[in-house]
Amino acid sequence: MPTYLVRHAKAGSRRDWEGPDEHRPLTAAGRLQAEAIAEHLGSRRISRLLSSPYLRCLQTLEPLAKELGLEIEHDDDLAEGSGFEPVLTLLDELPDHSALCSHGDVIPETLRALERRGLEFVGLRDTRKGSIVVIERDNSGRWARATSIGPPELKRR
């Protein structure tokens, strides 16, 4: 039974953003990535959507939430800088078929922690912006396998 770890889509440059980083939005390319993520995951039996409270993560899941008719739950454990330990607890408590959106520090740290516990990564690991990592449990409930779905390719005009 899969659970989906979604890295937020492309956001504007941290360096060029003048407001609080938590409010930095997706770029036009990021909004297209978010739509593509919704297309990809919209046919899955996703039961819950959880997101870092950062705007770029919420915006990444908004098209999927709309398509599935689900609310996005804000979870501080998925915020940038939160580390992997709270995410491991969250993963163990969530039902399968949940989708979580987080950041470029949290997702790789969480995957490395799961690998130390026996998770096998199949294929290339891709945690770029807009990517999805599918993690699955074995029959005993242990996180056993992960595969990456790279970010949607965006055509330049």
Backbone as a printed PyTorch tensor [residue, N CA C, xyz], in Angstrom:
tensor([[[  0.8390,  -1.1800,   0.0000],
         [  0.0000,   0.0000,   0.0000],
         [  0.8890,   1.2510,   0.0000]],

        [[  0.7400,   2.0970,  -0.9750],
         [  1.6660,   3.2240,  -1.1120],
         [  1.2880,   4.4580,  -0.2800]],

        [[  2.3120,   5.2080,   0.0170],
         [  2.2040,   6.5600,   0.5530],
         [  3.1080,   7.4090,  -0.3240]],

        [[  2.7400,   8.6600,  -0.5280],
         [  3.4260,   9.5120,  -1.4930],
         [  4.0860,  10.6990,  -0.7750]],

        [[  5.3880,  10.8540,  -0.9950],
         [  6.1310,  12.0150,  -0.5030],
         [  6.3660,  12.9410,  -1.6850]],

        [[  5.7980,  14.1210,  -1.6210],
         [  5.8590,  15.0720,  -2.7270],
         [  6.7780,  16.2210,  -2.3310]],

        [[  7.7800,  16.4620,  -3.1400],
         [  8.6280,  17.6500,  -2.9350],
         [  7.9040,  18.8270,  -3.5730]],

        [[  7.7970,  19.9340,  -2.8650],
         [  7.0640,  21.0790,  -3.4160],
         [  7.5930,  21.4390,  -4.8030]],

        [[  6.7110,  21.9850,  -5.6000],
         [  7.0450,  22.3940,  -6.9630],
         [  7.9330,  23.6430,  -6.9310]],

        [[  8.3320,  24.0880,  -8.1100],
         [  9.2510,  25.2250,  -8.2240],
         [  8.6560,  26.4890,  -7.6170]],

        [[  9.4580,  27.1140,  -6.7810],
         [  9.0770,  28.3760,  -6.1470],
         [ 10.0860,  29.4380,  -6.5700]],

        [[  9.7570,  30.6650,  -6.3400],
         [ 10.6860,  31.7400,  -6.6740],
         [ 11.9640,  31.6140,  -5.8680]],

        [[ 12.9670,  32.3230,  -6.2860],
         [ 14.2700,  32.2780,  -5.6390],
         [ 14.1990,  32.8000,  -4.2070]],

        [[ 14.7520,  32.0390,  -3.2850],
         [ 14.8180,  32.4570,  -1.8730],
         [ 15.5740,  33.7750,  -1.7580]],

        [[ 16.6230,  33.9010,  -2.5650],
         [ 17.4770,  35.0910,  -2.5370],
         [ 16.7140,  36.3420,  -2.9800]],

        [[ 15.8130,  36.1800,  -3.9590],
         [ 15.0870,  37.3270,  -4.5020],
         [ 13.7900,  37.6330,  -3.7660]],

        [[ 13.3580,  36.7390,  -2.8990],
         [ 12.1010,  36.9240,  -2.1720],
         [ 12.3390,  37.8310,  -0.9730]],

        [[ 11.5080,  38.8660,  -0.8170],
         [ 11.7270,  39.8380,   0.2560],
         [ 10.9000,  39.5780,   1.4970]],

        [[  9.8510,  38.7830,   1.3920],
         [  9.0120,  38.5060,   2.5480],
         [  9.4980,  37.3020,   3.3270]],

        [[  8.7070,  36.9020,   4.3240],
         [  9.0500,  35.6820,   5.0700],
         [  9.0790,  34.4800,   4.1200]],

        [[ 10.0580,  33.6150,   4.2990],
         [ 10.2190,  32.4780,   3.4010],
         [  8.9880,  31.5750,   3.3980]],

        [[  8.2860,  31.5180,   4.5100],
         [  7.0790,  30.6870,   4.5940],
         [  6.0150,  31.1310,   3.5960]],

        [[  6.0870,  32.3730,   3.1350],
         [  5.0890,  32.9220,   2.2200],
         [  5.5390,  32.9280,   0.7570]],

        [[  6.7100,  32.3690,   0.4930],
         [  7.2200,  32.3610,  -0.8850],
         [  6.3600,  31.4190,  -1.7400]],

        [[  5.7630,  31.9490,  -2.8180],
         [  4.8200,  31.1550,  -3.6180],
         [  5.5060,  30.3760,  -4.7420]],

        [[  4.7110,  29.5410,  -5.3820],
         [  5.1720,  28.8490,  -6.5800],
         [  5.3210,  29.8470,  -7.7180]],

        [[  6.2180,  29.5380,  -8.6180],
         [  6.3460,  30.3000,  -9.8550],
         [  5.3010,  29.7870, -10.8460]],

        [[  5.2360,  30.4060, -12.0100],
         [  4.3320,  29.9140, -13.0550],
         [  4.6870,  28.4710, -13.4160]],

        [[  5.9840,  28.1730, -13.5070],
         [  6.4170,  26.7970, -13.7940],
         [  6.0080,  25.8630, -12.6580]],

        [[  6.0950,  26.3320, -11.4350],
         [  5.6950,  25.5290, -10.2860],
         [  4.2030,  25.2230, -10.2930]],

        [[  3.4100,  26.1930, -10.7080],
         [  1.9530,  25.9460, -10.7920],
         [  1.6580,  24.8870, -11.8480]],

        [[  2.4070,  24.9160, -12.9580],
         [  2.2450,  23.8680, -13.9780],
         [  2.6660,  22.5050, -13.4250]],

        [[  3.7360,  22.4800, -12.6510],
         [  4.1490,  21.2240, -12.0240],
         [  3.0700,  20.7170, -11.0720]],

        [[  2.4800,  21.6180, -10.2980],
         [  1.4290,  21.2190,  -9.3570],
         [  0.2370,  20.6120, -10.0970]],

        [[ -0.1120,  21.1790, -11.2300],
         [ -1.2030,  20.6190, -12.0430],
         [ -0.8260,  19.2310, -12.5500]],

        [[  0.4220,  19.0650, -12.9710],
         [  0.8720,  17.7670, -13.4660],
         [  0.9110,  16.7240, -12.3450]],

        [[  1.2800,  17.1350, -11.1520],
         [  1.2550,  16.2320,  -9.9970],
         [ -0.1800,  15.7770,  -9.7330]],

        [[ -1.1180,  16.7150,  -9.8270],
         [ -2.5320,  16.3690,  -9.6330],
         [ -3.0060,  15.3840, -10.6920]],

        [[ -2.5720,  15.5820, -11.9220],
         [ -2.9310,  14.6410, -12.9880],
         [ -2.3870,  13.2520, -12.6890]],

        [[ -1.1480,  13.2130, -12.2260],
         [ -0.5120,  11.9240, -11.9770],
         [ -1.1320,  11.1930, -10.7830]],

        [[ -1.3930,  11.9240,  -9.7040],
         [ -1.8900,  11.2860,  -8.4870],
         [ -3.4150,  11.2760,  -8.3820]],

        [[ -4.0890,  11.9940,  -9.2640],
         [ -5.5420,  12.1300,  -9.1590],
         [ -6.3090,  10.8270,  -9.2810]],

        [[ -5.7470,   9.8480,  -9.9630],
         [ -6.4410,   8.5680, -10.1260],
         [ -6.0920,   7.5770,  -9.0160]],

        [[ -5.1950,   7.9590,  -8.1190],
         [ -4.8120,   7.0780,  -7.0060],
         [ -5.8600,   7.2100,  -5.9030]],

        [[ -5.9400,   6.2260,  -5.0680],
         [ -6.9300,   6.2400,  -3.9810],
         [ -6.3780,   6.9850,  -2.7650]],

        [[ -6.0460,   8.2170,  -2.9330],
         [ -5.4610,   8.9950,  -1.8370],
         [ -6.5700,   9.3960,  -0.8620]],

        [[ -6.3070,   9.1340,   0.4270],
         [ -7.3150,   9.3900,   1.4450],
         [ -7.0360,  10.6360,   2.2800]],

        [[ -5.7670,  11.0410,   2.3730],
         [ -5.4120,  12.2270,   3.1610],
         [ -4.2980,  12.9880,   2.4700]],

        [[ -4.3490,  14.3080,   2.6000],
         [ -3.3090,  15.2020,   2.0900],
         [ -2.7660,  16.0010,   3.2660]],

        [[ -1.4680,  15.9120,   3.4820],
         [ -0.8150,  16.6590,   4.5380],
         [  0.2950,  17.4950,   3.9250]],

        [[  0.4920,  18.6820,   4.4650],
         [  1.4720,  19.5870,   3.8870],
         [  2.1810,  20.3820,   4.9580]],

        [[  3.4220,  20.7060,   4.6550],
         [  4.1160,  21.7430,   5.3960],
         [  3.2370,  22.9890,   5.3280]],

        [[  3.2490,  23.8170,   6.3600],
         [  2.4410,  25.0390,   6.3060],
         [  3.0010,  26.1100,   5.3670]],

        [[  4.1650,  25.8870,   4.7780],
         [  4.7400,  26.8540,   3.8430],
         [  3.8620,  26.9460,   2.6030]],

        [[  3.6620,  28.1570,   2.1290],
         [  2.7630,  28.4060,   1.0030],
         [  3.0970,  27.5550,  -0.2090]],

        [[  4.3790,  27.4190,  -0.5360],
         [  4.7390,  26.6770,  -1.7460],
         [  4.3200,  25.2050,  -1.6670]],

        [[  4.3280,  24.6250,  -0.4870],
         [  3.8620,  23.2450,  -0.3320],
         [  2.3400,  23.1700,  -0.4550]],

        [[  1.6650,  24.0840,   0.1950],
         [  0.1930,  24.1050,   0.1030],
         [ -0.2490,  24.2880,  -1.3470]],

        [[  0.3940,  25.2150,  -2.0530],
         [  0.0400,  25.4470,  -3.4540],
         [  0.3450,  24.2320,  -4.3270]],

        [[  1.3570,  23.4590,  -3.9630],
         [  1.6840,  22.2600,  -4.7330],
         [  0.5530,  21.2380,  -4.6510]],

        [[ -0.0800,  21.1220,  -3.4900],
         [ -1.1520,  20.1430,  -3.3250],
         [ -2.5440,  20.6630,  -3.6750]],

        [[ -2.7100,  21.9720,  -3.8400],
         [ -4.0460,  22.5250,  -4.0950],
         [ -4.7560,  21.9120,  -5.2970]],

        [[ -4.1030,  21.7660,  -6.4640],
         [ -4.8250,  21.1520,  -7.5890],
         [ -5.2550,  19.7070,  -7.2970]],

        [[ -4.4240,  18.9680,  -6.5900],
         [ -4.7710,  17.5950,  -6.2380],
         [ -5.9310,  17.5770,  -5.2490]],

        [[ -5.9050,  18.4610,  -4.2710],
         [ -6.9890,  18.5450,  -3.2970],
         [ -8.3120,  18.8520,  -3.9940]],

        [[ -8.2590,  19.7670,  -4.9340],
         [ -9.4650,  20.1320,  -5.6750],
         [ -9.9850,  18.9340,  -6.4700]],

        [[ -9.0800,  18.2440,  -7.1510],
         [ -9.4760,  17.0960,  -7.9670],
         [-10.0720,  15.9690,  -7.1170]],

        [[ -9.4950,  15.7510,  -5.9260],
         [ -9.9410,  14.6480,  -5.0750],
         [-11.0570,  15.0400,  -4.1110]],

        [[-11.3150,  16.3370,  -3.9830],
         [-12.3130,  16.7910,  -3.0270],
         [-11.8700,  16.6150,  -1.5860]],

        [[-10.5550,  16.7670,  -1.3550],
         [ -9.9940,  16.6150,  -0.0120],
         [ -9.4750,  17.9480,   0.5080]],

        [[ -9.4630,  18.0860,   1.8240],
         [ -8.8380,  19.2360,   2.4710],
         [ -7.3480,  18.9400,   2.6530]],

        [[ -6.5360,  19.9770,   2.6260],
         [ -5.1070,  19.8400,   2.9090],
         [ -4.9090,  20.1220,   4.3930]],

        [[ -4.3400,  19.1620,   5.0880],
         [ -4.0510,  19.3300,   6.5060],
         [ -2.6550,  19.9470,   6.6500]],

        [[ -2.5550,  21.0380,   7.3930],
         [ -1.2640,  21.6750,   7.6440],
         [ -0.5820,  20.9200,   8.7730]],

        [[  0.6840,  20.5920,   8.5920],
         [  1.4070,  19.8550,   9.6320],
         [  2.8120,  20.4290,   9.7770]],

        [[  3.0820,  20.9990,  10.9410],
         [  4.3890,  21.6040,  11.2090],
         [  5.5280,  20.5970,  11.1370]],

        [[  5.2380,  19.3020,  11.3200],
         [  6.2840,  18.2840,  11.2400],
         [  6.8640,  18.1700,   9.8360]],

        [[  6.1690,  18.7010,   8.8450],
         [  6.6370,  18.6590,   7.4650],
         [  7.3350,  19.9490,   7.0350]],

        [[  7.4230,  20.9260,   7.9540],
         [  8.0290,  22.2200,   7.6390],
         [  9.5290,  22.0800,   7.4090]],

        [[ 10.0480,  23.0050,   6.6370],
         [ 11.4870,  23.0480,   6.3830],
         [ 12.2270,  23.1090,   7.7150]],

        [[ 13.2870,  22.3290,   7.8310],
         [ 14.0930,  22.3410,   9.0440],
         [ 13.5660,  21.4710,  10.1740]],

        [[ 12.4610,  20.7730,   9.9570],
         [ 11.8690,  19.9830,  11.0450],
         [ 12.6080,  18.6750,  11.2990]],

        [[ 13.4260,  18.2490,  10.3570],
         [ 14.1470,  16.9940,  10.5230],
         [ 13.2840,  15.7920,  10.1740]],

        [[ 13.8910,  14.6220,  10.2590],
         [ 13.1980,  13.4150,   9.8150],
         [ 12.4120,  12.7100,  10.9120]],

        [[ 12.8080,  12.8640,  12.1690],
         [ 12.1780,  12.0880,  13.2310],
         [ 10.6810,  12.3130,  13.3390]],

        [[ 10.1880,  13.5660,  13.3200],
         [  8.7380,  13.7390,  13.3880],
         [  8.0200,  13.1730,  12.1670]],

        [[  8.6930,  13.1770,  11.0190],
         [  8.0830,  12.6390,   9.7990],
         [  7.9720,  11.1260,   9.8960]],

        [[  8.9800,  10.4720,  10.4710],
         [  8.9000,   9.0190,  10.6610],
         [  7.7080,   8.6580,  11.5400]],

        [[  7.5090,   9.4050,  12.6090],
         [  6.3540,   9.1660,  13.4860],
         [  5.0600,   9.3750,  12.7250]],

        [[  5.0080,  10.4620,  11.9630],
         [  3.8200,  10.7660,  11.1630],
         [  3.5260,   9.6390,  10.1750]],

        [[  4.5440,   9.1680,   9.4810],
         [  4.3580,   8.0880,   8.5090],
         [  3.8000,   6.8340,   9.1650]],

        [[  4.2870,   6.5280,  10.3580],
         [  3.8150,   5.3330,  11.0510],
         [  2.3700,   5.4690,  11.5290]],

        [[  1.9070,   6.7040,  11.7170],
         [  0.5500,   6.9300,  12.2170],
         [ -0.4790,   7.0940,  11.1080]],

        [[ -0.0350,   7.4830,   9.9240],
         [ -0.9620,   7.7710,   8.8290],
         [ -1.4670,   6.5020,   8.1580]],

        [[ -2.6700,   6.5650,   7.6070],
         [ -3.1160,   5.4290,   6.8060],
         [ -2.3640,   5.4130,   5.4730]],

        [[ -2.2820,   4.2140,   4.8750],
         [ -1.7230,   4.1260,   3.5350],
         [ -2.5570,   5.0050,   2.6130]],

        [[ -2.0200,   5.3160,   1.4650],
         [ -2.6740,   6.1620,   0.4630],
         [ -2.7820,   7.6160,   0.9270]],

        [[ -1.8330,   8.0440,   1.7370],
         [ -1.7340,   9.4550,   2.1090],
         [ -0.6880,  10.1000,   1.2190]],

        [[ -0.8140,  11.4000,   1.0010],
         [  0.1980,  12.1630,   0.2660],
         [  0.6730,  13.2990,   1.1620]],

        [[  1.9870,  13.4340,   1.2770],
         [  2.5960,  14.4480,   2.1250],
         [  3.4950,  15.3310,   1.2810]],

        [[  3.3860,  16.6350,   1.4660],
         [  4.2300,  17.5620,   0.7220],
         [  5.1840,  18.2580,   1.6800]],

        [[  6.4690,  18.2130,   1.3300],
         [  7.4800,  18.8020,   2.1930],
         [  8.6090,  19.3900,   1.3540]],

        [[  9.7790,  19.4990,   1.9650],
         [ 10.8850,  20.2810,   1.4290],
         [ 12.1100,  19.4440,   1.0880]],

        [[ 13.0770,  20.1070,   0.4430],
         [ 14.2910,  19.4740,  -0.0360],
         [ 15.2730,  19.0610,   1.0350]],

        [[ 15.0420,  19.4260,   2.2800],
         [ 15.8600,  18.9030,   3.3690],
         [ 15.1380,  17.7410,   4.0500]],

        [[ 13.8520,  17.8790,   4.2700],
         [ 13.0760,  16.9000,   5.0370],
         [ 12.9330,  15.5750,   4.2940]],

        [[ 12.5810,  15.6140,   3.0210],
         [ 12.3280,  14.3680,   2.2880],
         [ 13.5900,  13.5120,   2.1680]],

        [[ 14.7250,  14.0440,   1.7140],
         [ 15.9250,  13.1940,   1.6470],
         [ 16.3670,  12.6600,   3.0190]],

        [[ 16.2720,  13.4880,   4.0610],
         [ 16.6460,  13.0270,   5.4030],
         [ 15.7370,  11.8780,   5.8370]],

        [[ 14.4490,  11.9960,   5.5570],
         [ 13.4870,  10.9520,   5.9170],
         [ 13.7900,   9.6650,   5.1600]],

        [[ 14.0920,   9.7800,   3.8820],
         [ 14.4090,   8.5900,   3.0910],
         [ 15.6740,   7.9030,   3.5970]],

        [[ 16.6930,   8.6870,   3.9400],
         [ 17.9190,   8.0880,   4.4800],
         [ 17.6370,   7.3600,   5.7980]],

        [[ 16.7940,   7.9550,   6.6410],
         [ 16.4340,   7.3070,   7.9160],
         [ 15.6680,   6.0090,   7.6600]],

        [[ 14.7650,   6.0220,   6.6940],
         [ 14.0220,   4.8020,   6.3580],
         [ 14.9500,   3.7370,   5.7850]],

        [[ 15.9430,   4.1570,   5.0070],
         [ 16.9150,   3.1940,   4.4710],
         [ 17.7240,   2.5520,   5.5960]],

        [[ 18.0710,   3.3310,   6.6140],
         [ 18.7870,   2.7540,   7.7590],
         [ 17.9280,   1.7030,   8.4570]],

        [[ 16.6090,   1.8100,   8.2850],
         [ 15.6790,   0.8390,   8.8850],
         [ 15.3060,  -0.2670,   7.9050]],

        [[ 15.9440,  -0.3120,   6.7380],
         [ 15.7270,  -1.4150,   5.8210],
         [ 14.9730,  -1.0940,   4.5460]],

        [[ 14.5570,   0.1350,   4.3490],
         [ 13.8810,   0.5090,   3.1040],
         [ 14.8330,   0.3110,   1.9310]],

        [[ 14.3370,  -0.2820,   0.8620],
         [ 15.1220,  -0.4630,  -0.3530],
         [ 14.6420,   0.5320,  -1.3930]],

        [[ 15.5730,   1.2980,  -1.9340],
         [ 15.2330,   2.2510,  -2.9850],
         [ 15.4330,   1.5620,  -4.3190]],

        [[ 14.3850,   1.5080,  -5.1240],
         [ 14.4320,   0.8380,  -6.4130],
         [ 14.5680,   1.9020,  -7.5010]],

        [[ 15.5770,   1.7840,  -8.3320],
         [ 15.7980,   2.7610,  -9.3890],
         [ 16.5050,   3.9960,  -8.8670]],

        [[ 16.4990,   5.0270,  -9.6890],
         [ 17.1790,   6.2710,  -9.3290],
         [ 16.3700,   7.0450,  -8.2950]],

        [[ 17.0770,   7.6380,  -7.3580],
         [ 16.4390,   8.4870,  -6.3500],
         [ 16.3150,   9.8890,  -6.9490]],

        [[ 15.1130,  10.4250,  -6.9310],
         [ 14.8940,  11.7630,  -7.4740],
         [ 14.0380,  12.5480,  -6.4950]],

        [[ 14.6290,  13.5590,  -5.8870],
         [ 13.8770,  14.3980,  -4.9510],
         [ 13.9340,  15.8700,  -5.3810]],

        [[ 14.0580,  16.0870,  -6.6890],
         [ 14.0300,  17.4620,  -7.1850],
         [ 12.6440,  18.0570,  -6.9720]],

        [[ 12.5530,  19.3640,  -7.1120],
         [ 11.2660,  20.0490,  -6.9430],
         [ 10.2340,  19.4650,  -7.9040]],

        [[  9.0760,  19.1240,  -7.3480],
         [  7.9960,  18.5610,  -8.1450],
         [  8.0390,  17.0500,  -8.2760]],

        [[  9.0130,  16.4030,  -7.6300],
         [  9.1050,  14.9420,  -7.7140],
         [  8.1930,  14.2850,  -6.6740]],

        [[  7.9370,  13.0120,  -6.8920],
         [  7.1180,  12.2030,  -5.9870],
         [  7.9240,  10.9590,  -5.6520]],

        [[  8.0030,  10.6190,  -4.3730],
         [  8.6080,   9.3570,  -3.9580],
         [  7.4810,   8.4990,  -3.4030]],

        [[  7.3360,   7.3250,  -3.9890],
         [  6.3120,   6.3760,  -3.5640],
         [  6.9760,   5.4070,  -2.5990]],

        [[  6.4700,   5.3560,  -1.3620],
         [  6.9990,   4.4030,  -0.3970],
         [  5.9130,   3.3850,  -0.0770]],

        [[  6.3450,   2.1420,   0.0910],
         [  5.3860,   1.0630,   0.3230],
         [  5.8280,   0.2030,   1.5010]],

        [[  4.8430,  -0.3340,   2.2020],
         [  5.0900,  -1.2310,   3.3290],
         [  5.1260,  -2.6810,   2.8460]],

        [[  5.7890,  -3.5130,   3.6290],
         [  5.7110,  -4.9450,   3.3670],
         [  4.5460,  -5.5240,   4.1780]],

        [[  4.3790,  -6.8160,   4.1650],
         [  3.2530,  -7.4550,   4.8590],
         [  3.2900,  -7.2720,   6.3670]],

        [[  4.4670,  -6.9910,   6.9040],
         [  4.5790,  -6.7790,   8.3490],
         [  4.3210,  -5.3210,   8.7400]],

        [[  4.1190,  -4.4470,   7.7600],
         [  3.8750,  -3.0380,   8.0410],
         [  5.1190,  -2.1760,   8.0410]],

        [[  6.2670,  -2.7650,   7.7910],
         [  7.5330,  -2.0260,   7.7590],
         [  7.6830,  -1.3370,   6.4030]],

        [[  8.2100,  -0.1100,   6.4030],
         [  8.4810,   0.5820,   5.1420],
         [  9.5840,  -0.1770,   4.4310]],

        [[  9.2790,  -0.7440,   3.2700],
         [ 10.1890,  -1.6920,   2.6380],
         [ 10.7520,  -1.2340,   1.3010]],

        [[ 10.0130,  -0.4330,   0.5490],
         [ 10.4190,  -0.1430,  -0.8230],
         [ 10.0620,   1.2980,  -1.1850]],

        [[ 10.9130,   1.9170,  -1.9980],
         [ 10.6500,   3.2730,  -2.4700],
         [ 11.0320,   3.3830,  -3.9400]],

        [[ 10.2610,   4.1380,  -4.6760],
         [ 10.5760,   4.4710,  -6.0630],
         [ 10.3040,   5.9530,  -6.2730]],

        [[ 11.0650,   6.5450,  -7.1830],
         [ 10.8970,   7.9740,  -7.4850],
         [ 10.1790,   8.1690,  -8.8060]],

        [[  9.3800,   9.1940,  -8.8360],
         [  8.7790,   9.6820, -10.0730],
         [  9.3230,  11.0980, -10.2260]],

        [[ 10.1260,  11.3040, -11.2330],
         [ 10.7660,  12.6050, -11.4220],
         [  9.7560,  13.7110, -11.6490]],

        [[ 10.1930,  14.9360, -11.4990],
         [  9.2800,  16.0660, -11.6960],
         [  8.7770,  16.1210, -13.1310]],

        [[  7.5800,  16.6590, -13.3090],
         [  7.0590,  16.7990, -14.6760],
         [  7.9780,  17.6810, -15.5100]],

        [[  8.2040,  17.2580, -16.7260],
         [  9.0010,  18.0590, -17.6430],
         [  8.1390,  19.2080, -18.1500]],

        [[  8.6620,  20.4040, -18.0840],
         [  7.9290,  21.5760, -18.5320],
         [  8.5220,  22.0500, -19.8410]],

        [[  7.6680,  22.2480, -20.8100],
         [  8.1320,  22.7040, -22.1220],
         [  8.2960,  24.2140, -22.1080]],

        [[  9.4360,  24.6470, -22.5940],
         [  9.6850,  26.0910, -22.6860],
         [  9.0310,  26.6340, -23.9560]],

        [[  8.5000,  27.8150, -23.8230],
         [  7.8480,  28.4480, -24.9680],
         [  8.7630,  29.4520, -25.6070]]])
